Amino acid sequence: MTKIRNAVLGTAVVTALLAWSSAGFAAGTPEQRSACMGDAFKLCSSEIPNVSRITSCMRANFSKLSPACKTAFLKG
């Protein structure tokens, strides 16, 4: 059950990140996408699986994102 839940949550987070970011980031590397996964779980887990709410949460918490995640978004 935990593996299924983690897979669903991971998919929701990746989808939110792709929806929030520019087209360049959406075509980015798996490393760029994974740079923000932990931040999404840490800062926005209460919004999962609602993609639009995760997106809003990530935007609202941009200043709290890890340096790697900020860099990934700024490059996108």
SEKE-815316 format. One record per atom (N, C-alpha, C, O): residue in one letter; x, y, z; residue number from 1. Coordinates in steps of 0.1 Angstrom, whole numbers. Layout:
+------+-------+-------+-------+-----+
| code |     u |     v |     w | pos |
+------+-------+-------+-------+-----+
|    A |     X |     Y |     Z | NUM |
...
+------+-------+-------+-------+-----+
This chain:
+------+-------+-------+-------+-----+
| code |     u |     v |     w | pos |
+------+-------+-------+-------+-----+
|    M |     8 |   -12 |     0 |   1 |
|    M |     0 |     0 |     0 |   1 |
|    M |     9 |    13 |     0 |   1 |
|    M |     6 |    22 |    -7 |   1 |
|    T |    19 |    12 |     8 |   2 |
|    T |    28 |    24 |     8 |   2 |
|    T |    35 |    27 |    -5 |   2 |
|    T |    36 |    38 |    -9 |   2 |
|    K |    39 |    16 |   -12 |   3 |
|    K |    45 |    18 |   -25 |   3 |
|    K |    36 |    25 |   -35 |   3 |
|    K |    40 |    33 |   -43 |   3 |
|    I |    23 |    20 |   -35 |   4 |
|    I |    13 |    26 |   -44 |   4 |
|    I |    11 |    41 |   -40 |   4 |
|    I |    10 |    49 |   -49 |   4 |
|    R |     9 |    43 |   -27 |   5 |
|    R |     7 |    57 |   -23 |   5 |
|    R |    19 |    66 |   -27 |   5 |
|    R |    16 |    77 |   -32 |   5 |
|    N |    31 |    62 |   -25 |   6 |
|    N |    42 |    69 |   -29 |   6 |
|    N |    43 |    72 |   -44 |   6 |
|    N |    47 |    83 |   -48 |   6 |
|    A |    39 |    62 |   -51 |   7 |
|    A |    39 |    63 |   -66 |   7 |
|    A |    29 |    74 |   -70 |   7 |
|    A |    32 |    82 |   -79 |   7 |
|    V |    17 |    73 |   -64 |   8 |
|    V |     7 |    83 |   -68 |   8 |
|    V |    11 |    97 |   -63 |   8 |
|    V |     9 |   107 |   -71 |   8 |
|    L |    16 |    98 |   -51 |   9 |
|    L |    21 |   111 |   -47 |   9 |
|    L |    32 |   117 |   -55 |   9 |
|    L |    32 |   129 |   -59 |   9 |
|    G |    42 |   108 |   -59 |  10 |
|    G |    53 |   112 |   -67 |  10 |
|    G |    48 |   117 |   -81 |  10 |
|    G |    53 |   127 |   -86 |  10 |
|    T |    39 |   110 |   -87 |  11 |
|    T |    33 |   114 |   -99 |  11 |
|    T |    26 |   127 |   -98 |  11 |
|    T |    27 |   136 |  -107 |  11 |
|    A |    18 |   129 |   -88 |  12 |
|    A |    11 |   142 |   -86 |  12 |
|    A |    21 |   154 |   -85 |  12 |
|    A |    19 |   165 |   -90 |  12 |
|    V |    32 |   152 |   -77 |  13 |
|    V |    42 |   162 |   -75 |  13 |
|    V |    49 |   165 |   -88 |  13 |
|    V |    50 |   177 |   -92 |  13 |
|    V |    53 |   155 |   -96 |  14 |
|    V |    60 |   158 |  -109 |  14 |
|    V |    50 |   165 |  -118 |  14 |
|    V |    54 |   174 |  -125 |  14 |
|    T |    38 |   161 |  -118 |  15 |
|    T |    28 |   167 |  -127 |  15 |
|    T |    26 |   182 |  -123 |  15 |
|    T |    26 |   191 |  -132 |  15 |
|    A |    26 |   185 |  -110 |  16 |
|    A |    24 |   199 |  -106 |  16 |
|    A |    37 |   207 |  -110 |  16 |
|    A |    35 |   218 |  -114 |  16 |
|    L |    48 |   201 |  -108 |  17 |
|    L |    60 |   208 |  -112 |  17 |
|    L |    61 |   211 |  -126 |  17 |
|    L |    65 |   222 |  -131 |  17 |
|    L |    57 |   202 |  -134 |  18 |
|    L |    57 |   204 |  -149 |  18 |
|    L |    46 |   214 |  -153 |  18 |
|    L |    48 |   222 |  -162 |  18 |
|    A |    35 |   214 |  -146 |  19 |
|    A |    24 |   224 |  -149 |  19 |
|    A |    28 |   238 |  -145 |  19 |
|    A |    25 |   248 |  -152 |  19 |
|    W |    36 |   239 |  -134 |  20 |
|    W |    40 |   252 |  -129 |  20 |
|    W |    51 |   258 |  -138 |  20 |
|    W |    52 |   270 |  -139 |  20 |
|    S |    60 |   250 |  -142 |  21 |
|    S |    72 |   255 |  -149 |  21 |
|    S |    70 |   258 |  -163 |  21 |
|    S |    59 |   256 |  -169 |  21 |
|    S |    80 |   264 |  -169 |  22 |
|    S |    80 |   268 |  -183 |  22 |
|    S |    81 |   255 |  -191 |  22 |
|    S |    85 |   244 |  -186 |  22 |
|    A |    79 |   257 |  -204 |  23 |
|    A |    81 |   245 |  -213 |  23 |
|    A |    95 |   240 |  -213 |  23 |
|    A |    98 |   228 |  -214 |  23 |
|    G |   105 |   249 |  -211 |  24 |
|    G |   119 |   245 |  -210 |  24 |
|    G |   122 |   236 |  -199 |  24 |
|    G |   129 |   226 |  -200 |  24 |
|    F |   116 |   239 |  -187 |  25 |
|    F |   118 |   230 |  -176 |  25 |
|    F |   110 |   217 |  -178 |  25 |
|    F |   115 |   206 |  -174 |  25 |
|    A |    99 |   217 |  -184 |  26 |
|    A |    91 |   205 |  -186 |  26 |
|    A |    99 |   195 |  -194 |  26 |
|    A |    98 |   183 |  -193 |  26 |
|    A |   107 |   201 |  -203 |  27 |
|    A |   116 |   192 |  -211 |  27 |
|    A |   129 |   189 |  -205 |  27 |
|    A |   138 |   183 |  -210 |  27 |
|    G |   130 |   194 |  -192 |  28 |
|    G |   143 |   193 |  -185 |  28 |
|    G |   147 |   179 |  -181 |  28 |
|    G |   139 |   169 |  -184 |  28 |
|    T |   158 |   178 |  -175 |  29 |
|    T |   163 |   165 |  -171 |  29 |
|    T |   156 |   159 |  -159 |  29 |
|    T |   150 |   166 |  -151 |  29 |
|    P |   157 |   146 |  -157 |  30 |
|    P |   151 |   140 |  -145 |  30 |
|    P |   158 |   146 |  -132 |  30 |
|    P |   151 |   147 |  -122 |  30 |
|    E |   170 |   150 |  -133 |  31 |
|    E |   177 |   156 |  -122 |  31 |
|    E |   171 |   169 |  -118 |  31 |
|    E |   169 |   173 |  -106 |  31 |
|    Q |   166 |   177 |  -128 |  32 |
|    Q |   160 |   190 |  -125 |  32 |
|    Q |   146 |   187 |  -118 |  32 |
|    Q |   143 |   194 |  -108 |  32 |
|    R |   139 |   178 |  -123 |  33 |
|    R |   126 |   175 |  -117 |  33 |
|    R |   127 |   169 |  -103 |  33 |
|    R |   120 |   173 |   -94 |  33 |
|    S |   137 |   161 |  -102 |  34 |
|    S |   139 |   155 |   -88 |  34 |
|    S |   145 |   165 |   -78 |  34 |
|    S |   143 |   163 |   -66 |  34 |
|    A |   151 |   176 |   -83 |  35 |
|    A |   156 |   186 |   -74 |  35 |
|    A |   145 |   192 |   -66 |  35 |
|    A |   147 |   197 |   -55 |  35 |
|    C |   133 |   192 |   -71 |  36 |
|    C |   121 |   198 |   -64 |  36 |
|    C |   112 |   188 |   -57 |  36 |
|    C |   103 |   192 |   -49 |  36 |
|    M |   114 |   176 |   -59 |  37 |
|    M |   105 |   166 |   -53 |  37 |
|    M |   104 |   167 |   -38 |  37 |
|    M |    93 |   167 |   -32 |  37 |
|    G |   116 |   167 |   -32 |  38 |
|    G |   116 |   168 |   -17 |  38 |
|    G |   109 |   180 |   -12 |  38 |
|    G |   102 |   180 |    -2 |  38 |
|    D |   112 |   191 |   -19 |  39 |
|    D |   105 |   204 |   -14 |  39 |
|    D |    90 |   203 |   -16 |  39 |
|    D |    83 |   208 |    -7 |  39 |
|    A |    86 |   197 |   -26 |  40 |
|    A |    71 |   196 |   -28 |  40 |
|    A |    65 |   187 |   -17 |  40 |
|    A |    54 |   191 |   -11 |  40 |
|    F |    72 |   176 |   -13 |  41 |
|    F |    66 |   168 |    -2 |  41 |
|    F |    67 |   175 |    11 |  41 |
|    F |    58 |   174 |    19 |  41 |
|    K |    78 |   182 |    13 |  42 |
|    K |    80 |   189 |    26 |  42 |
|    K |    71 |   201 |    28 |  42 |
|    K |    65 |   203 |    38 |  42 |
|    L |    69 |   209 |    17 |  43 |
|    L |    62 |   221 |    19 |  43 |
|    L |    47 |   220 |    15 |  43 |
|    L |    39 |   228 |    19 |  43 |
|    C |    44 |   211 |     6 |  44 |
|    C |    31 |   211 |     0 |  44 |
|    C |    24 |   197 |     1 |  44 |
|    C |    14 |   195 |    -7 |  44 |
|    S |    28 |   189 |     9 |  45 |
|    S |    22 |   175 |    10 |  45 |
|    S |     7 |   175 |    13 |  45 |
|    S |     0 |   166 |     9 |  45 |
|    S |     3 |   185 |    20 |  46 |
|    S |   -12 |   186 |    23 |  46 |
|    S |   -20 |   189 |    11 |  46 |
|    S |   -32 |   187 |    11 |  46 |
|    E |   -14 |   193 |     0 |  47 |
|    E |   -21 |   197 |   -12 |  47 |
|    E |   -22 |   185 |   -22 |  47 |
|    E |   -29 |   186 |   -32 |  47 |
|    I |   -14 |   175 |   -19 |  48 |
|    I |   -14 |   163 |   -28 |  48 |
|    I |   -27 |   156 |   -27 |  48 |
|    I |   -31 |   153 |   -16 |  48 |
|    P |   -34 |   152 |   -38 |  49 |
|    P |   -29 |   151 |   -52 |  49 |
|    P |   -35 |   162 |   -61 |  49 |
|    P |   -34 |   161 |   -73 |  49 |
|    N |   -39 |   173 |   -55 |  50 |
|    N |   -45 |   184 |   -63 |  50 |
|    N |   -34 |   192 |   -70 |  50 |
|    N |   -27 |   199 |   -63 |  50 |
|    V |   -32 |   190 |   -83 |  51 |
|    V |   -21 |   196 |   -90 |  51 |
|    V |   -21 |   211 |   -89 |  51 |
|    V |   -11 |   218 |   -87 |  51 |
|    S |   -33 |   218 |   -91 |  52 |
|    S |   -33 |   232 |   -90 |  52 |
|    S |   -30 |   237 |   -77 |  52 |
|    S |   -24 |   248 |   -75 |  52 |
|    R |   -34 |   230 |   -66 |  53 |
|    R |   -30 |   235 |   -53 |  53 |
|    R |   -16 |   233 |   -50 |  53 |
|    R |   -10 |   241 |   -43 |  53 |
|    I |   -10 |   222 |   -55 |  54 |
|    I |     5 |   220 |   -53 |  54 |
|    I |    12 |   231 |   -60 |  54 |
|    I |    22 |   237 |   -55 |  54 |
|    T |     8 |   235 |   -72 |  55 |
|    T |    14 |   245 |   -80 |  55 |
|    T |    13 |   258 |   -72 |  55 |
|    T |    24 |   265 |   -71 |  55 |
|    S |     2 |   262 |   -67 |  56 |
|    S |     0 |   274 |   -59 |  56 |
|    S |     9 |   274 |   -47 |  56 |
|    S |    15 |   284 |   -43 |  56 |
|    C |    10 |   263 |   -40 |  57 |
|    C |    18 |   261 |   -28 |  57 |
|    C |    33 |   263 |   -31 |  57 |
|    C |    40 |   270 |   -24 |  57 |
|    M |    37 |   257 |   -42 |  58 |
|    M |    51 |   258 |   -46 |  58 |
|    M |    55 |   273 |   -49 |  58 |
|    M |    65 |   278 |   -45 |  58 |
|    R |    46 |   280 |   -56 |  59 |
|    R |    48 |   294 |   -59 |  59 |
|    R |    48 |   302 |   -46 |  59 |
|    R |    57 |   311 |   -44 |  59 |
|    A |    39 |   299 |   -37 |  60 |
|    A |    38 |   307 |   -25 |  60 |
|    A |    50 |   305 |   -16 |  60 |
|    A |    54 |   313 |    -8 |  60 |
|    N |    56 |   293 |   -17 |  61 |
|    N |    68 |   289 |    -9 |  61 |
|    N |    81 |   290 |   -16 |  61 |
|    N |    91 |   284 |   -12 |  61 |
|    F |    81 |   298 |   -27 |  62 |
|    F |    94 |   298 |   -35 |  62 |
|    F |   106 |   302 |   -27 |  62 |
|    F |   117 |   296 |   -29 |  62 |
|    S |   104 |   311 |   -18 |  63 |
|    S |   116 |   315 |   -10 |  63 |
|    S |   121 |   304 |    -1 |  63 |
|    S |   132 |   305 |     4 |  63 |
|    K |   113 |   294 |     2 |  64 |
|    K |   116 |   283 |    11 |  64 |
|    K |   122 |   271 |     3 |  64 |
|    K |   126 |   262 |     9 |  64 |
|    L |   122 |   272 |   -10 |  65 |
|    L |   126 |   261 |   -18 |  65 |
|    L |   141 |   259 |   -16 |  65 |
|    L |   149 |   269 |   -14 |  65 |
|    S |   146 |   247 |   -18 |  66 |
|    S |   160 |   244 |   -17 |  66 |
|    S |   168 |   252 |   -29 |  66 |
|    S |   161 |   255 |   -39 |  66 |
|    P |   180 |   254 |   -27 |  67 |
|    P |   188 |   261 |   -37 |  67 |
|    P |   187 |   253 |   -51 |  67 |
|    P |   186 |   259 |   -61 |  67 |
|    A |   188 |   240 |   -50 |  68 |
|    A |   187 |   232 |   -62 |  68 |
|    A |   174 |   233 |   -69 |  68 |
|    A |   174 |   234 |   -82 |  68 |
|    C |   163 |   234 |   -62 |  69 |
|    C |   150 |   235 |   -68 |  69 |
|    C |   148 |   249 |   -74 |  69 |
|    C |   143 |   251 |   -85 |  69 |
|    K |   153 |   259 |   -66 |  70 |
|    K |   152 |   273 |   -72 |  70 |
|    K |   160 |   274 |   -85 |  70 |
|    K |   155 |   280 |   -95 |  70 |
|    T |   171 |   268 |   -85 |  71 |
|    T |   180 |   269 |   -97 |  71 |
|    T |   173 |   262 |  -109 |  71 |
|    T |   173 |   266 |  -120 |  71 |
|    A |   167 |   250 |  -106 |  72 |
|    A |   160 |   243 |  -116 |  72 |
|    A |   148 |   251 |  -122 |  72 |
|    A |   146 |   251 |  -134 |  72 |
|    F |   141 |   258 |  -114 |  73 |
|    F |   130 |   266 |  -119 |  73 |
|    F |   134 |   278 |  -126 |  73 |
|    F |   129 |   282 |  -136 |  73 |
|    L |   145 |   285 |  -121 |  74 |
|    L |   150 |   297 |  -127 |  74 |
|    L |   156 |   293 |  -141 |  74 |
|    L |   156 |   302 |  -150 |  74 |
|    K |   162 |   282 |  -142 |  75 |
|    K |   167 |   277 |  -155 |  75 |
|    K |   156 |   274 |  -165 |  75 |
|    K |   158 |   275 |  -177 |  75 |
|    G |   145 |   270 |  -160 |  76 |
|    G |   133 |   266 |  -168 |  76 |
|    G |   126 |   277 |  -174 |  76 |
|    G |   117 |   276 |  -181 |  76 |
+------+-------+-------+-------+-----+
